[in-house]
Amino acid sequence: MLRRKVWIGVALGLLGLIGGALVFRAWLFKSPDPVDIDSVIDEFENRTTLPNSTVDQGLLAEGVYLYDTIGFEAVKGRISTRNDYTEITPITVRWTECGVDYRWDAMSTRWDQLSICLEERGLFEVQTTEQHEFFRVRETRTYKCDDRALLVPSAVVKGDFWEAICRDVDAQTNRTTTVEGIESLLVGGEEVEVIHIGINQDLVGSAVGTARIDYWFRQSDGLIVRYEKLISAERDTPIGSVTYSEEAEITLRSLNPVTAEPKA
């Protein structure tokens, strides 16, 4: 009888350990929550607007714009996982002292922020900040660009291209930007003239791989109408070498933001 009780106790203990391990695995592998668009809108509407921007405020309206979204990011290695992006995602447009910040929220803890300044030669990319989360670990990186990182030239000539470098602490992107041309896209039934910019990137340093990014900016004011991204990179981590991949395609749903004016 005593032996039977011992075995029952051992079995129950093992079941408890297995159950705990399964719960921990589910917690560890849980994807980030979808982006809460209402919270993004509230954050914008409760902030104070910047009065001293060099952007022509009569053209580009600050606010939260919504985009139809298809995409994911994933890591593959000894442990693999994939996060699928929310079907509708926001880009928040905010004026800065020299230009505009565009923040794209793909999930609750996955976002990119593109910071550009307006100069005589055109729109320059100052930096891009990215946040990712895998296995409950968040990582934020900021790639600061050199003064050659022209994004949209004032004089648009199809086929023109130029090179630039953007650097983080232990990584950098060597990039070639090309003017793909002036095109026309439909947004909510309305035809919009856009400048199509393509960027090919070689990733070196802590991550090694390639990326292709395409922007379609409204020609009149620089609003992002369409955005595509394709990335594949190898990286060493505490769990060994992993392959990071990302695919995203977002398209503007309406030319009008869904937000009220921020506080003065």
C-alpha positions in Angstrom: 0.0 0.0 0.0 2.8 2.4 0.9 4.6 1.7 -2.4 1.4 2.3 -4.3 0.9 5.7 -2.6 4.5 6.6 -3.5 4.0 5.8 -7.1 0.8 7.8 -7.2 2.6 10.7 -5.6 5.4 10.5 -8.2 2.9 10.3 -11.1 1.0 13.3 -9.8 4.3 15.2 -9.5 5.3 14.3 -13.0 1.9 15.4 -14.3 2.3 18.7 -12.5 5.7 19.2 -14.0 4.4 18.4 -17.5 1.5 20.7 -17.0 3.7 23.5 -15.8 6.0 23.0 -18.7 3.2 23.1 -21.2 1.8 26.3 -19.6 5.3 27.9 -19.7 5.7 26.9 -23.3 2.4 28.4 -24.3 3.3 31.6 -22.4 6.7 31.7 -24.0 5.5 31.2 -27.6 2.4 33.4 -27.4 2.3 36.0 -30.1 2.1 39.7 -29.2 -1.5 41.0 -29.1 -3.0 42.7 -32.2 -2.5 46.5 -32.3 -5.2 48.4 -30.4 -6.2 51.1 -32.9 -8.4 52.9 -30.4 -5.4 53.3 -28.1 -3.2 54.6 -30.9 -5.9 57.2 -31.7 -6.3 58.2 -28.1 -2.6 58.7 -27.7 -2.5 60.9 -30.8 -5.5 63.0 -29.8 -4.2 63.6 -26.3 -0.8 64.9 -27.3 0.2 68.5 -27.9 0.9 69.5 -31.5 4.2 70.9 -32.5 3.8 74.5 -33.8 7.3 75.0 -35.3 7.5 72.3 -37.9 9.1 73.1 -41.3 6.5 70.9 -43.0 3.8 72.7 -45.0 1.0 72.0 -42.6 -1.6 73.1 -45.1 -0.8 70.0 -47.1 0.1 67.0 -44.9 -2.4 66.4 -42.2 -1.2 65.0 -38.9 -3.2 62.0 -37.6 -3.7 58.3 -37.6 -4.2 56.7 -41.1 -5.5 53.1 -41.5 -4.0 50.5 -43.9 -5.1 47.1 -45.2 -2.3 44.8 -44.1 -0.9 41.5 -45.1 2.3 40.3 -43.4 4.3 38.5 -40.7 7.7 38.2 -39.1 9.3 35.0 -38.1 12.4 33.4 -36.6 13.6 29.9 -37.6 16.3 27.9 -35.8 16.4 25.5 -32.9 13.3 27.2 -31.7 11.0 28.8 -34.3 7.9 31.0 -34.2 5.9 33.4 -36.3 3.9 36.5 -35.6 1.1 37.4 -38.1 0.3 41.1 -38.4 -3.0 42.7 -37.7 -5.3 42.9 -40.8 -5.8 46.6 -40.4 -2.8 48.6 -39.0 -2.3 52.4 -38.3 0.4 54.8 -39.3 0.6 57.8 -37.1 1.8 61.0 -38.9 3.4 63.6 -36.6 5.1 66.8 -37.4 8.7 67.3 -36.0 10.9 70.4 -36.0 12.4 69.5 -39.4 9.9 67.2 -41.0 7.6 64.2 -40.2 7.6 61.0 -38.2 5.7 58.1 -39.6 5.0 55.3 -37.0 3.6 52.0 -38.2 2.2 49.8 -35.5 1.9 46.2 -36.9 1.2 44.6 -33.5 1.0 45.7 -29.9 4.8 45.3 -29.5 5.9 45.4 -33.1 6.4 48.9 -34.7 8.6 50.9 -37.0 9.1 54.6 -36.9 10.5 56.4 -40.0 11.9 59.9 -39.2 12.4 62.3 -42.2 13.5 65.9 -42.6 12.6 68.2 -45.4 15.6 69.9 -47.1 16.0 71.7 -50.4 17.1 68.5 -52.1 14.1 66.6 -50.9 13.0 64.3 -48.1 15.9 62.8 -46.1 15.7 59.8 -43.9 17.2 60.7 -40.5 16.7 57.4 -38.9 14.4 54.4 -38.6 13.6 52.8 -35.2 12.2 49.2 -35.0 10.8 47.2 -32.1 10.4 43.4 -32.2 9.3 40.8 -29.7 10.0 37.1 -29.7 9.8 34.7 -26.8 8.7 37.5 -24.5 11.9 39.5 -25.2 11.6 42.9 -26.8 14.4 44.5 -28.8 14.5 48.1 -30.0 17.0 49.2 -32.6 17.6 52.7 -34.2 19.4 52.9 -37.5 20.8 56.5 -38.0 21.5 57.4 -41.5 24.3 59.4 -43.0 23.7 62.7 -45.0 23.4 60.8 -48.3 20.2 59.1 -47.2 17.9 61.0 -49.6 14.5 59.3 -49.6 12.5 61.4 -52.1 14.3 63.9 -54.3 12.8 67.3 -55.1 13.5 66.6 -58.8 12.0 63.2 -59.6 13.8 61.4 -62.5 13.0 57.8 -63.1 16.0 55.6 -62.8 18.1 58.0 -60.6 19.8 56.2 -57.8 22.2 56.9 -54.9 23.9 55.0 -52.0 23.8 55.6 -48.3 24.6 53.9 -45.0 22.4 53.6 -41.8 24.0 52.3 -38.6 22.9 50.9 -35.3 25.3 50.0 -32.5 26.5 46.7 -33.9 24.8 46.5 -37.3 24.4 48.6 -40.5 22.6 48.7 -43.7 24.4 49.5 -47.0 21.6 50.7 -49.2 20.9 51.7 -52.8 17.8 53.9 -53.3 16.2 54.1 -56.8 13.4 56.3 -58.2 11.1 53.7 -59.7 8.8 56.3 -61.3 5.6 58.3 -60.9 2.6 56.0 -60.7 -1.1 56.2 -60.0 -2.9 54.3 -57.2 -6.6 54.1 -56.2 -7.4 55.0 -52.6 -11.1 54.8 -51.6 -12.0 55.1 -55.3 -9.9 58.3 -55.7 -6.9 58.3 -58.0 -3.7 59.4 -56.4 -0.4 60.3 -58.0 2.5 58.7 -56.1 6.3 58.6 -56.3 7.5 55.0 -56.1 10.9 54.6 -54.3 12.7 51.3 -54.1 15.5 50.5 -51.6 17.8 47.5 -51.7 19.7 46.9 -48.6 22.7 44.7 -47.6 22.7 44.0 -43.9 26.0 43.5 -42.2 27.2 43.2 -38.6 25.2 41.4 -36.0 22.6 40.5 -38.7 23.7 39.4 -42.2 21.2 39.4 -45.0 19.3 41.4 -47.5 16.2 43.6 -47.5 14.0 45.2 -50.1 11.7 48.1 -49.1 9.3 50.0 -51.4 7.5 53.2 -50.6 4.7 54.9 -52.6 4.6 58.5 -51.4 1.7 60.8 -52.4 3.4 63.3 -54.7 1.7 66.3 -53.3 2.8 65.9 -49.6 4.7 62.7 -48.9 1.9 60.7 -47.3 2.7 57.0 -47.4 0.0 55.4 -49.7 1.6 52.0 -50.0 4.5 50.2 -48.4 6.1 46.8 -49.0 9.0 45.1 -47.1 10.9 41.8 -47.6 13.7 40.9 -45.3 15.8 37.8 -44.7 18.8 37.8 -42.3 20.9 35.4 -40.2 21.7 36.3 -36.7 23.5 34.7 -33.7 21.5 34.5 -30.5 21.8 32.8 -27.1 19.8 29.9 -28.5 22.1 29.6 -31.6 21.9 31.0 -35.1 18.4 31.9 -36.3 17.0 33.2 -39.6 14.8 36.3 -39.3 12.3 36.9 -42.0 9.7 39.6 -42.5 7.1 40.2 -45.3 4.7 43.1 -45.2 2.4 44.8 -47.6 0.2 47.7 -46.5 -2.2 49.9 -48.5 -3.9 53.1 -47.4 -7.7 52.7 -46.9 -8.6 56.4 -47.0 -6.9 59.7 -47.7 -8.4 61.1 -44.5 -7.0 60.4 -41.0 -9.4 58.8 -38.5 -8.4 61.2 -35.7 -9.5 64.5 -34.4 -7.1 67.4 -34.1 -4.5 67.1 -31.3 -4.6 69.5 -28.4 -3.1 72.9 -29.1 
